[in-house]
């Protein structure tokens, strides 16, 4: 119950402002007094106050205390409009506290990010992008593209998918503004209120609210249970109408699990029997470090029930905002129409760059990128062994970005998160990906500078020592 008390504090402060009990410029009680009033520890109070500051409701001044803002929130109080009522009634709810904090601080140049799931700036080929644009001439158009996306880009994706043993045509492809928009289109176009969304857990999908607005019922399947019960995933008497199965079957985020070809086929077959479409998020598959070929679900038998998601965000550049859906032509026609209603198509410039990239650069880039990532992984693992092996366990990832680190019971991750922030280190608590993973951290070695790994993990080790 205690971990939800911060919401009560937030709501009470807002209510007191709305009722005129707290006015612009009023000083709040001390953290200790608030903690005593609500019978919580001070970290809970700090969490609540940070949220209120992020809303612009409170301001803090060193050595003076925390005050109701005179610059922002009082503007809302000068009329009968109660903005918090509109915010509170919106079906689009605020992110988890950790995610709000992470989104805010990831743009702070002083922060060292040991959980960020994207390539570091030195790994993004901006020089190649500049060359592509410079040599484009009149080929580069800034007009709207057709609903399914630029035809030449879709032709390159057909070739890309063929290398993955997926046979498709340009009409099987819809270009999206990254894989996240693909998830949004699927939610809007294929799901209904109270749909059942089966997900692996822990899962990245828990960290975004793409499917929460339709009031979907999220049904978590633990990954170890899926693998243990691979021949009998669904209960006989359970109702799976209007269900969809979302998974990251290769280099899963955050656990790095990869299903075998046999496991993937069994998931497909059982979902077919139940009439359940599969959303296969395959955005990390190019980042397998060894030469082992990983077959996407979409390449296997009877996979017409699979909606395949691809993207260049994790392998080339997150800012390019290019992803795609490969699916049945009827589904693509429907989703591409919805996309036009949402944003009238992805950037034509980004689509041109992506077309040129896939045609001329991608294969060699992936080979070089995997060498860089593997080297950084080895350095990160070396430092984990050196500084954090006595506090938890992990598996060495076979590719991609992530290490799913399980802390032992002596460590409180909430306290660790806040203490790490005090030393300009930003971690990603496992609770973001699964409420039951409160003793986990998702580390990432892709963004942090190589020469900062050792000192950063040494500092984390020292923080943990102080906390236990």
Secondary structure, DSSP 8 states (H G I E B T S, - for coil): -GGGHHHHHHHHHHHHHHTTSS-TT-B---HHHHHHHHT--HHHHHHHHHHHHHTTSEEEETTTEEEE-TTTHHHHHTSS--HHHHHHH-SS----HHHHHHHHHTT-TT-EESS--S--GGGS-HHHHHHHHHT-GGG---S---TT--HHHHHHHHHHHHHTT----GGGEEEESSHHHHHHHHHHHH--TT-EEEEEES-GGGGS-TTTTTT-EEEEEEHHHHHHTTT--S-TT---TTEEEEE--SS-TTT-----HHHHHHHHHHHHHHT-EEEEE-TTGGGBSSS-----GGGSTTGGGEEEEEESTTTT-GGG--EEEE--HHHHHHHHHHHHHHHSSS-HHHHHHHHHHHHHTHHHHHHHHHHHHHHHHHHHHHHHHHHTTTTEE----SBSSEEEEEE-TT--HHHHHHHHHHTTEE--BGGGT-TT-TTEEEEESSSS-GGGHHHHHHHHHHHHHHH-
